[in-house]
């Protein structure tokens, strides 16, 4: 009888453990991004997590730098999770043009650049995955969020194009579209929404934030991370070119 730890083949060496897959996650310091990093690491991934403190994701140089850093650290790249985001709440008439440029750069141009710079490594992986964290606002609109809504709609279109091109080389691309999630970004919107709608902060969550949802609660970041992990896992291979909607009934109306 073979003793524990003994090689399965008589006289042969024990088989080498498979090399861990590597992922790059942006917006990784808190909220959904931090939950994704924790979940992937728990699932056995090597994860290079970056945030705005590490690189300027509104620039070409910053996006190339984080891809290069991940490849230098792990020697491979199997998954890309563009998650970094920001918000600005204002009427179209008062929306700062510089802020528009920044939102589009971080939430639409950055995912494109990350995919472009990581493409060869994802192709070489043989099972490359891109899972962009979009939003229900990639499917519907709300007032006072022109920059965010436009960027997230564009991101879903980008994912569809990446999926079509990636199909030829073994890369899939999908987008997770959560409803409002309990993150610093959402919590920071409450005061801004109160000003924009002219209501008290106490009424914003129920009457404004959760009003479009059938289920009146915020998602937890871990719920979003679990869906991302699924899409990056073996069972996620069939998902490509489509949004995966977690909107608590928002778009069912």
N, C-alpha and C positions, 0 to 999 in steps of 0.2 A: 504494500500500500504506500502511495506517495505521501511523504510527510509534508506538513504545511510549509510553504515557501520553496519547496523543491521544484526544479524545472520540470515542465510537463513532458519534454522529450528527453529520453534517456541519454545522458552524456552531453546534452546540449545546454546552451546558456538560456537563462530565462528571457522571454521576449521583452523587448524594450517597450516602455510605456509610450503610448501615442503622444506626439507633441501637442501641447495645448494650443487651441485656436486663439487668435488675437483680435480684439475689437478696439476701435477708436470711438469714444463717446464725447460729444461736446456739450457744454452747459452742465458739467458734471459736479459742480460744487454743492448744489442743493436741489431740493424739489425732485422733479421727475428724473433729472439726470443722475443725481446721487443714488436714487433708488435703483436705476438701471445698472449703474456700476456695481452696487452691492449685490444685486440679483445675479448678474453675469459672473461675478467672481465666485459667488456661492455655487454656481453651476459649473465651475471649473474653467472659465475663460480667463485669459490674460487680458487686462483692460488698461488702455491708456486713456485716462479721463482728463479733459482740459476744460478751462473756462476762460472768461475774459481776462483774468489776471495773468494767464499764461501766454496768450497771443491775441492779437487784434483780428478777430474773425470777420471784420468788415473790410479786410484787405486781402489781396492775393497773396502777399508775402506771409501773412499770419496763417492762412489756411494751408499753404504749402509747408510751412514750418511744422505744424502739428502732425501732418501726415508723415513728413520725414522723421519726426521724433518717434512716432509709433513704429515705423519700419526699422529705425536704428535700434530701438529698445527690444523689439521682438523678432526682427528678421522676417516677418511675414505680416499680412493683414487679411483677415477673413471676413470682417464685418465692419460696417460704418454706420454709426447712429448719430446723424445730425439732429441735435436736440436744443442747442442754444437758442434762446428767445428773449424778447423784450416787448414792452407794451407802451403805448402812449394813447391817452384818452383825450380827444378834443374834437370839436366840430371841424368839418372840412375847411370852412372859412378861416379858422384859427389854427389849423394843423401846421406846425413848423416844418418847413421844407427840408431842413437839415435832418430833422427827426425821421421824416419819411424816408430819406435816403439811407439812414442808419438801419431802420427796421428792415427794409428790403435787402440791404447788403447782408445783414446777419441771418435772416430767416429764409432767404431765397437764393441770393448769389453765393453765400457760403456753402450751402449744401451742394450746389453745382460744382464749385471749385473743389470741395473735398472729394466728390465723386470723380472729377476729372483727374486729380492728382493721385487718387488711390486706385484708379481703374486697373492699371497693369497688375498691381498686387492682388486685387480682388479676382481678376481673371486667372492669375497664376494659382490662386487658392483652389480653383476647381469647383468651389461651392461658395462663391462670394455672395454676401448679403448686404443690402442697404435697407435700413429701416429708419425712415425719417419720422420724427415726432412732429406731426402737423397739429391739427386741432379740428374740432367741429366747425370752427370758423374758416376752415378750408372748404366747407360745403355750404354754409349759410353765412349770412352777414348780420351784423349788429351796428347800430349807429354809433358814431364817435370813435370808431376803431378802423378808420380807412386803411392805415398803413399795415396793421396786423392782418386784417381780413384779406387785403390784396396779396400780401406776401404768402399767406397760408394757402390761398387758392392757387397761386403760382407754384407753390411747392408740390401740390398734388399733381399738377400738370407735368412738372419736372420728373416726378417719380414715374409717371406713365411712360415718358420718353426713355428714362433710364431702363425701365423694365423691357421695353421693346428692343433696345440696343443690347442689353445684357443677355437676352435670351440666346443669342448666338454664341456667347462665350462663357456661359455658366454662371451668370450673375443675376440674382433676382433683386427686385426693388419694390418696397411697399411703404405705406404711410399709416401710422397710428393716429386716429382722430379722436382724442378724448374731449369730453365736456369739461367744465370747470373742475380743476383739481386743486386740492389744498396745498398750495405752494406759496412761497413769498411773492411771486409775480401776481397771483390772483389776490392774495391778501392785500397787496399794495394798491390794487385797483379800487378797493371799496371806497376810500376817501375821494378818489378821482371821479368815480361814478356818481357819488353823492353830489359832488359839485355840478357835474354835467347834467344830472337829472333834477337837481333842485330838491332832493329829499335827504332825510337824515341817514347817517351811516348805519343806524340800526335797522332801517328798512331796506337797505340796498341788497343785502344777501337774499332775502326772501322775495322782494318785489322786482328786483332787477336782475341780479346774477342768476338766480335759479328759476326765474319766471318761465323761460322757454322749455324747461325740462319737465318730463312727466314724473320722474322720480326726483324728489326735492332733497338732494344731498350733493355734497362735493365728493368727487372721486378721491381716493388715496393714491399717492405716487406709487406705492407698491403694486396697485392694481394695473397701472399702466406698464410698469416694469415687467410684470408677469406676461403681458401680451407681447411686449418686445422680445422677451426671452423665448416665448413660444415661436415667434416668427423667425428667430435666429436658430432654432433647434431643428431636429430632423423632421418634425411634423409641419414645419413652416415652409417647406420647399414648394408647396403648391400655390403659395400666395405671392403674386407678383403683378404689379401694374394696377393695384386697386387700393383704396383706403379701407382700413379696418376701423370700423366706427364703434366708439365706446361713449355714447352720448346720453345715456339714461333716458332715452325716448325723445330727445330733442327733435330729431328730424322725422319722427314718426307722425307728426301732426300734419 
